[in-house]
C-alpha cells in the first residue's frame, strides 16, 4: 500500500501534471472573465443593435406554467445557447490570437539566432579516389 501511495505521489508531482493543474485553474478564471465580458459588455450592445432584444430571455415554451396546479414552465432556453456560443467564439479567438502571437515571437527569436557557420565541405569521392590513385602510383 505504501508503494502505491509513493507511485501516486511521484505521478502527481511530475511537472506535466502540475502544469496541467495550473492551466485548468487559470482556464476556469479566464472562463469567468469571458462570460462576464459576453454577458455584461457585448450582449448589451448586441441587444441595443437588435432593438432591445435580450437573448437570455429567448425560449420556446413547450408547456406553460399553471399556477392552479403549481406546475413550472417547461421551455427550451435557446437564448442562453446563443450567449454560450458567443462566449466560446470569443474564448477561441483569444486563444488563437495568443498562440499566433507566441508562434510569431518564437519564429522571430529563431531568426535572431546567428546562423552557425557551415562546416567546410570535405573532398568529394572523385577527389579522394584520385588522391588514393596518386599515392599508389608513388609507392610503385
Buried (B, 14 or more C-beta within 10 A) or exposed (E): EEEEEEEEEEEEEEEEEEEEEEEEEEEEEBEEEBBEBBBEEBBEEBBEEEEEEEBEEBEEEEEEEEEEEEEEEEBEBEBBEBBEEBBEEBBEEBEEEEEEEEEEEEEEEEEEEEEEEEEEEEEEEEEEEEEEEEEEEEEE
